[in-house]
Amino acid sequence: MCYDYKPYAREIILNDSYGGFGFSDDFAEFIKQKHGKAFYQLTDERTDPIIISSLKEFGLEKASGEYSELTIRSIPPYLCATIIEYDGLESLHLQFPWKELAIALYMNHPDAPLLIAVKEGKISGIETGKIIISE
């Protein structure tokens, strides 16, 4: 699954060991008591700010499921993230959303975040393919 680019940095939860992504029962109960919601009621458990802040508060080790070792990684602004998984061990693949930029350029949509970022100088190097993102 590709986590859509956003014009701001964000965080994502990954599993950093073989076995598989999962939360502990204690953490699931903590989320329910603290926020009055079960995981399935939240937008996306991997990038949901409520879950990420709760993970930091609860502790990654205690929040990790039986066969998981959860970690939090950052996704820079304007990059699309894809989770690559092998036997439960996950890594993050980051890429620039070229297709979305091409569509925005073709449509010349003035409110497109990628076009605004290029015009404001937040994204440079497009002509060489060596993207530089500044905040």
Secondary structure, DSSP 8 states (H G I E B T S, - for coil): -EE---SS-EEEEEE-STT---B-HHHHHHHHHHHS--GGGSS-TTT-HHHHHHHHHH-HHHHB-TT--EEEEEE-TT-EEEEEEETTEEEEEEE--HHHHHHHHHHT-TT-HHHHHHHTTSEE-TTTT--EE--
